[in-house]
């Protein structure tokens, strides 16, 4: 794949992966991206996951056409990008390794060596000349590891963005949902906690002209870049991407689920433009988290369970708070047979989140729905839509 006359894609597709980072469901596989810049000097950007070394090396050699690389740039030390660094260094002993100081420290942890005789330590703002192509480096700590750097090719105006602008999915499998859905799930799962750091990176990049974004996962982006940059700005500032309400629920015997379905109907009747419903016991938790950050309003519906809340709801709220959940309006539906405390427990878990508004109306069900609950649901819907 040509990125430009001198920049080529040499990444691989993983069709066997079931869980990314041990937790994210991968229905369409995963891409591990790598690139090579062919100039007076040759620079390779990152490696790929461990099991794909031979395929990746074959892709590289086709582009090298008998030449040897002068540099390998390590933007990010996570093993899906750096696992083959030691093998590569053995195959190309004359190749310098370009990375941040923290990355070299991590190499010693992973490989037992920091490649002292091959180090080229890069700091924020440094440049590396390859001939016609000059790469300028920007530190991007905690996007999403502390050692991360991104680089920018001044000649072709290409941003090598590390994990920023990444997306789940192999590149040779069509995604009918488009870029945003799996990029959003990726962002809030992988990077979402570090919105402040992403904002800092976007600020650094705001003064440069970018024609192409080359991430370490997902497709190369070279059209309508304002769309992608705007979404990243919304996501990293914890803004509202879509006007509507997401309802996340658990239900033991179906009564809480009935309340959720009635609330959905009432919201639509009241003019809510979009209502998303997710069953936390059955649906993908990462997609539920994605929706919670996407919409400005959320309703949490669950039962009292062992004097607490149902386990899937507890996991969901823990995940939200771990990822910096903020700037939302939250309503509650609780259910219990003798002493409902679910709403109180959920509110307590969320009180440390910033800029949270709790609705005045709460739906409180004792076992099964009654007429008073229908009125409560109607009032909650009106409050959420007004």
Secondary structure as GFF3:
##gff-version 3
##sequence-region A 1 386
A	DSSP	beta_strand	7	9	.	.	.	ID=ss1
A	DSSP	beta_strand	12	14	.	.	.	ID=ss2
A	DSSP	beta_strand	19	20	.	.	.	ID=ss3
A	DSSP	beta_strand	24	25	.	.	.	ID=ss4
A	DSSP	beta_strand	30	32	.	.	.	ID=ss5
A	DSSP	beta_strand	35	38	.	.	.	ID=ss6
A	DSSP	beta_strand	42	45	.	.	.	ID=ss7
A	DSSP	three_ten_helix	50	52	.	.	.	ID=ss8
A	DSSP	alpha_helix	53	64	.	.	.	ID=ss9
A	DSSP	beta_strand	71	73	.	.	.	ID=ss10
A	DSSP	alpha_helix	79	82	.	.	.	ID=ss11
A	DSSP	alpha_helix	85	91	.	.	.	ID=ss12
A	DSSP	beta_strand	96	99	.	.	.	ID=ss13
A	DSSP	alpha_helix	101	111	.	.	.	ID=ss14
A	DSSP	three_ten_helix	116	118	.	.	.	ID=ss15
A	DSSP	beta_strand	119	121	.	.	.	ID=ss16
A	DSSP	beta_strand	127	129	.	.	.	ID=ss17
A	DSSP	beta_strand	134	139	.	.	.	ID=ss18
A	DSSP	beta_strand	149	153	.	.	.	ID=ss19
A	DSSP	beta_strand	158	160	.	.	.	ID=ss20
A	DSSP	alpha_helix	179	186	.	.	.	ID=ss21
A	DSSP	pi_helix	187	191	.	.	.	ID=ss22
A	DSSP	three_ten_helix	192	194	.	.	.	ID=ss23
A	DSSP	alpha_helix	195	205	.	.	.	ID=ss24
A	DSSP	beta_strand	212	214	.	.	.	ID=ss25
A	DSSP	alpha_helix	225	236	.	.	.	ID=ss26
A	DSSP	beta_strand	242	249	.	.	.	ID=ss27
A	DSSP	alpha_helix	255	269	.	.	.	ID=ss28
A	DSSP	beta_strand	275	279	.	.	.	ID=ss29
A	DSSP	alpha_helix	285	294	.	.	.	ID=ss30
A	DSSP	beta_strand	295	305	.	.	.	ID=ss31
A	DSSP	beta_strand	308	309	.	.	.	ID=ss32
A	DSSP	alpha_helix	311	322	.	.	.	ID=ss33
A	DSSP	beta_strand	326	336	.	.	.	ID=ss34
A	DSSP	alpha_helix	342	350	.	.	.	ID=ss35
A	DSSP	beta_strand	354	366	.	.	.	ID=ss36
A	DSSP	alpha_helix	371	385	.	.	.	ID=ss37
###
